[in-house]
Amino acid sequence: MPRLSRVVAFSIASLAAAGTAVADPPAPTKPKQIVIISFDSARDIPQWKRSRALAARTGAHFTYFVSCVFLLSPKTRKEYTAPGKTAGKSNIGFAASKQEVADRLEQINLAASEGHDIGSHGCGHFDGKDWNKADWLSEFGSFSHILENAYTINGIAPEPAGWRKIARKAVGFRAPYLSANKALYEALPRAGYLFDASGVSRGPVRPTTANGITRFSLPQIPEGPRSRPVIAMDYNLYVRHSGGFERPSKADEFANRTYDAFRAAFDAQYQGKRIPLELGFHFTLMNDGAYWNALERFSGEVCTQADVECISYRDYVSRQRAGETQAAVGG
């Protein structure tokens, strides 16, 4: 045996004889499990309050994809003109009154001050699958103009300090009906957006970035007795469970099924690769609030765990881009 090998062997034997354990190398640590919860359109004031209260209880931060028509009243609705439409047209209506607009603006301001992400769901909830780049840019321009100038447009005073800064931080988008096309992804960077959450994927996937746009996808997750895949969004579950019709007598059953699906999808990632889990909701209480009840139960359990973070899309993108910058500087 070469001299060096004899020395090493002797040292290890001596340690063993002395009762000293030789430590194994530390196991690699897993990253925290990320959960990203978002809300589309964000209309009803009670649901604004309920979601903010949920965040306060759990430490979560959400993304609210706002539809800008809900920042216009019947008197100011003609401030919006959708691509190919006459002024004042919308698929989802407008706010009922100036007071309702003021109440919603207050909720947006409060949510932003609490660290939540305000994003764009466009304005009139039209299907843009046939829009060209100019159409998308027109819709984005309407959203930015109406959000930034909502207080002035509606004659609501005073405008809070910092409101326009909040409006300019709306750098994320989700297309109505999740209906995206090539022209959308050409328009998004031109309009100053940083991320899009209009995709759908087979199970959770890590977001990718191209042309300056980070693209997220709502995953299909197993659900129900036969574990059939469904998009992880309340409306899709509503259609799955009751065909899109209200069945309040089965609300508890639907809530439990939804919770089980969310929990199984979470556990698969938490115990596995820890790919971010994305869940989407609306402010509509479908099937007597079954899906919100499931959300509150689920987030109350997971968002409070030390190795789980429930963060917004914008926060996720900011972290990723900060990491890329540090790597570039350090490398």
C-alpha positions in Angstrom: 0.0 0.0 0.0 1.4 3.4 -0.9 2.4 5.6 2.1 -0.4 8.2 1.6 -3.1 5.5 1.4 -1.7 3.9 4.7 -1.9 7.3 6.4 -5.5 7.9 5.3 -6.6 4.4 6.3 -4.9 4.7 9.7 -6.6 8.1 10.3 -10.1 6.7 9.5 -9.4 3.6 11.6 -8.2 5.8 14.5 -11.4 7.9 14.3 -13.6 4.8 14.3 -11.7 3.4 17.2 -12.1 6.6 19.1 -15.9 6.5 18.6 -15.9 9.4 16.3 -18.4 9.2 13.4 -17.4 10.1 9.9 -20.1 12.6 8.7 -22.0 12.0 5.5 -22.1 15.0 3.1 -25.2 17.1 3.7 -28.2 16.3 1.6 -29.0 19.0 -1.0 -31.7 21.3 0.2 -34.9 21.8 -1.9 -36.1 25.2 -2.9 -39.3 26.5 -1.3 -42.5 25.4 -3.0 -44.0 28.3 -4.9 -47.8 28.7 -5.2 -49.2 31.5 -7.5 -52.8 32.4 -7.0 -54.6 34.9 -9.2 -58.0 36.4 -9.8 -59.5 37.5 -13.2 -61.6 40.6 -13.8 -61.7 41.4 -10.0 -65.1 43.1 -10.0 -67.1 42.5 -6.7 -66.1 44.6 -3.8 -66.9 42.0 -1.1 -64.5 39.5 -2.9 -61.8 42.1 -2.9 -62.2 42.4 0.8 -62.4 38.6 1.3 -59.3 37.9 -0.8 -57.3 40.6 1.1 -58.4 39.1 4.4 -57.3 35.7 3.2 -53.9 37.1 2.3 -53.6 38.8 5.7 -54.3 35.4 7.4 -51.9 33.4 5.4 -49.1 35.7 4.4 -50.0 35.2 0.7 -49.6 37.7 -2.1 -52.0 37.5 -5.1 -52.2 38.8 -8.7 -55.3 40.6 -9.6 -55.9 40.7 -13.4 -58.2 43.7 -13.6 -60.7 44.3 -16.4 -60.6 48.1 -17.0 -64.3 48.4 -17.9 -65.1 48.0 -14.2 -63.3 51.4 -13.8 -65.9 53.1 -16.0 -69.4 53.9 -15.0 -72.4 54.2 -17.4 -71.6 57.9 -17.8 -67.9 57.3 -18.7 -68.1 54.0 -20.5 -67.4 55.6 -23.9 -63.9 56.3 -22.8 -63.3 52.7 -24.0 -63.4 51.5 -27.6 -62.5 47.9 -28.2 -60.8 46.8 -31.4 -63.4 46.6 -34.2 -66.2 47.9 -31.9 -68.0 51.2 -31.4 -67.3 53.2 -28.2 -68.8 52.0 -25.0 -69.2 48.3 -25.9 -68.1 45.5 -23.5 -68.8 41.8 -23.1 -69.0 42.1 -19.4 -70.7 45.4 -18.8 -69.3 48.3 -16.8 -69.4 49.5 -13.2 -72.9 50.3 -12.0 -72.1 53.8 -10.7 -69.4 56.3 -10.0 -69.4 55.2 -6.3 -68.8 51.6 -7.3 -65.8 52.8 -9.4 -64.5 54.7 -6.3 -64.9 51.7 -4.1 -63.1 49.5 -6.5 -60.2 51.9 -6.9 -59.9 52.0 -3.2 -59.6 48.2 -3.1 -57.0 48.2 -5.8 -55.0 50.9 -4.0 -55.2 49.0 -0.7 -54.2 45.7 -2.4 -51.2 47.3 -4.0 -50.1 48.9 -0.8 -50.3 45.4 0.8 -47.8 44.0 -1.7 -50.3 42.4 -4.2 -49.8 42.5 -7.9 -52.2 44.5 -10.2 -52.2 43.1 -13.7 -54.3 43.5 -16.9 -57.1 41.3 -18.1 -57.7 43.8 -20.9 -60.8 45.8 -20.9 -64.0 44.5 -22.5 -63.3 40.8 -22.2 -63.4 40.2 -25.9 -61.9 37.1 -27.6 -58.7 38.4 -29.2 -57.9 35.2 -31.2 -58.3 37.0 -34.5 -56.8 40.3 -33.4 -53.6 41.6 -35.0 -50.7 43.3 -33.3 -52.3 46.8 -33.7 -55.6 45.5 -32.1 -53.7 44.2 -29.1 -51.8 47.4 -28.8 -55.0 49.3 -28.9 -56.5 47.2 -26.1 -53.4 47.6 -24.0 -53.4 51.3 -24.6 -57.0 51.5 -23.4 -56.2 49.6 -20.3 -53.2 51.7 -19.4 -55.0 55.0 -20.1 -58.1 54.1 -18.1 -56.3 52.6 -15.1 -53.8 55.5 -14.8 -56.5 58.2 -15.3 -59.4 56.5 -13.6 -59.8 59.1 -10.9 -59.8 62.0 -13.4 -62.0 60.2 -16.0 -64.7 59.6 -13.4 -64.4 62.9 -11.5 -63.4 61.2 -8.3 -61.3 63.2 -5.9 -58.8 63.3 -4.4 -56.5 60.9 -6.4 -54.3 59.1 -3.9 -50.6 59.9 -3.9 -48.7 57.3 -5.8 -51.7 56.1 -7.8 -50.1 56.5 -11.1 -47.0 54.6 -10.0 -49.3 51.7 -9.0 -50.9 51.9 -12.5 -47.6 51.8 -14.2 -46.6 48.7 -12.3 -49.3 46.7 -14.1 -46.8 44.7 -16.2 -48.6 41.3 -16.4 -51.4 40.1 -18.6 -53.9 37.3 -18.9 -56.0 37.0 -22.0 -59.8 36.7 -21.7 -60.8 33.1 -22.3 -57.1 32.3 -22.2 -57.3 33.1 -25.9 -53.8 34.0 -27.2 -52.3 34.2 -30.6 -49.0 35.1 -32.3 -49.9 38.7 -32.5 -50.4 38.9 -28.8 -46.8 37.9 -28.1 -45.6 40.4 -30.6 -47.5 43.2 -28.9 -46.8 42.4 -25.3 -43.1 43.6 -25.2 -44.0 46.6 -27.3 -46.6 47.6 -24.7 -44.1 47.3 -21.9 -45.3 44.0 -20.3 -43.0 41.6 -18.6 -45.1 38.5 -18.3 -48.2 36.7 -19.7 -50.3 34.1 -17.8 -52.6 33.0 -20.7 -51.1 29.5 -21.3 -52.4 26.1 -20.4 -50.1 23.1 -19.8 -50.3 19.4 -19.1 -49.5 19.6 -15.4 -47.3 22.3 -13.8 -44.4 23.5 -15.9 -41.7 26.0 -15.3 -42.3 29.4 -17.0 -40.1 30.2 -20.0 -38.9 33.7 -21.2 -38.7 34.8 -24.8 -38.5 38.3 -26.3 -38.6 39.7 -22.8 -41.9 38.0 -21.9 -42.1 35.4 -19.2 -44.9 33.0 -20.1 -46.8 31.1 -17.5 -49.4 28.3 -17.9 -52.3 27.2 -15.7 -51.8 23.5 -15.3 -54.2 20.7 -16.0 -54.5 18.7 -12.8 -56.2 15.4 -12.0 -59.7 15.8 -10.4 -62.6 13.8 -9.4 -63.3 10.0 -8.9 -61.6 9.2 -12.3 -58.8 11.7 -11.9 -59.6 13.3 -15.2 -57.4 16.4 -16.0 -59.0 19.8 -15.7 -57.5 23.3 -15.9 -56.8 24.5 -12.4 -59.3 27.4 -12.5 -62.6 27.8 -10.7 -64.6 28.3 -13.9 -63.3 25.1 -15.5 -64.1 23.2 -12.3 -67.6 24.8 -12.3 -68.2 23.5 -15.8 -66.8 20.1 -14.9 -69.0 19.7 -11.8 -72.3 21.2 -12.8 -72.2 21.9 -16.5 -71.9 25.7 -15.8 -75.2 25.7 -13.9 -75.7 26.4 -10.2 -76.2 23.4 -8.0 -75.9 24.9 -4.5 -77.1 21.7 -2.9 -73.8 20.0 -3.9 -71.5 22.9 -2.9 -69.8 20.9 -0.1 -69.1 18.0 -2.4 -67.7 20.3 -5.1 -65.6 22.2 -2.5 -64.1 18.9 -1.2 -63.4 17.6 -4.7 -61.7 20.9 -5.6 -59.6 20.9 -2.3 -58.6 17.3 -2.9 -57.4 18.2 -6.5 -55.5 21.2 -5.3 -53.9 19.4 -2.5 -52.9 16.4 -4.6 -51.4 18.7 -7.2 -49.5 20.6 -4.5 -48.3 17.4 -2.8 -47.0 16.0 -6.1 -44.7 19.1 -6.5 -43.9 19.5 -2.9 -42.6 15.9 -2.7 -41.1 16.1 -6.2 -39.5 18.7 -8.4 -41.1 21.7 -6.7 -42.3 23.3 -9.9 -44.5 26.3 -9.1 -48.2 25.5 -8.9 -50.6 28.1 -10.5 -54.3 28.4 -9.5 -56.8 30.7 -11.1 -60.0 32.2 -9.8 -62.7 34.7 -10.5 -64.7 37.0 -8.1 -67.9 35.1 -9.0 -69.1 32.7 -6.3 -69.9 29.7 -8.5 -71.8 26.8 -6.9 -72.5 28.8 -3.8 -68.9 29.6 -3.2 -67.5 26.1 -3.4 -64.3 27.1 -5.2 -63.5 30.0 -2.8 -64.2 27.7 0.1 -61.7 25.2 -1.3 -59.2 28.0 -1.9 -59.4 29.3 1.6 -59.0 25.8 3.1 -56.1 25.0 0.8 -54.2 28.2 1.2 -54.7 28.2 4.9 -52.9 24.9 5.1 -50.0 25.4 2.6 -49.3 29.1 2.4 -48.4 29.1 6.1 -45.8 26.4 5.9 -42.2 27.5 6.4 -41.0 26.0 3.1 -43.8 27.2 1.0 -44.4 30.7 -0.5 -47.6 31.9 -2.0 -46.4 34.8 -4.1 -47.6 36.9 -7.1 -46.6 36.5 -10.7 -44.8 39.8 -10.6 -42.8 38.8 -7.5 -41.8 35.5 -9.2 -40.6 37.3 -12.4 -38.7 39.9 -10.3 -36.9 37.2 -8.4 -36.0 35.3 -11.5 -34.7 38.3 -13.3 -32.8 39.5 -10.3 -31.1 36.1 -10.2 -30.2 36.2 -13.9 -28.7 39.7 -13.4 -26.6 38.5 -10.4 -25.5 35.4 -12.3 -24.4 37.6 -15.3 -22.5 40.0 -13.1 -20.9 37.3 -11.0 -20.1 35.1 -14.0 
